[in-house]
Amino acid sequence: MDLATTYLQSVIKKVTYYKEPGDKIFGQLSTADFHFAPNKRVIPSL
């Protein structure tokens, strides 16, 4: 196996490793959760 093939397989494995839990988390959120904006009064002014 050459270096390029090994690298590509490694990257695919790592992306899949992080993508699967992310998909599960986003699957639990509603559309409203994606557009959440905190109340401006909660954020202290700098």
C-alpha positions in Angstrom: 0.0 0.0 0.0 1.4 3.4 -0.9 1.5 6.5 1.3 -1.3 8.3 -0.5 -3.7 5.3 -0.1 -2.8 4.9 3.6 -3.2 8.6 4.2 -6.6 8.7 2.5 -7.9 5.7 4.5 -6.7 7.3 7.7 -8.5 10.6 6.9 -11.7 8.8 6.0 -11.6 6.8 9.2 -11.0 10.0 11.3 -13.8 11.9 9.6 -16.2 9.1 10.1 -15.1 8.8 13.8 -16.1 12.5 14.4 -19.1 12.7 12.0 -21.2 9.9 13.5 -21.5 11.4 17.0 -22.1 14.8 15.5 -24.9 13.5 13.3 -26.5 12.0 16.4 -26.3 15.2 18.3 -27.7 17.3 15.5 -30.5 14.8 15.0 -31.7 15.6 18.5 -32.0 19.3 17.8 -35.1 21.1 16.5 -35.0 23.8 13.9 -35.6 26.4 16.6 -32.5 25.1 18.4 -30.3 25.9 15.4 -31.5 29.5 15.4 -31.2 30.1 19.1 -30.0 33.6 20.1 -29.3 34.4 23.7 -31.0 37.4 25.3 -28.7 40.4 24.8 -29.2 41.5 28.4 -27.5 38.3 29.5 -24.3 39.2 27.7 -22.3 41.8 29.6 -21.1 44.8 27.6 -17.4 45.1 27.2 
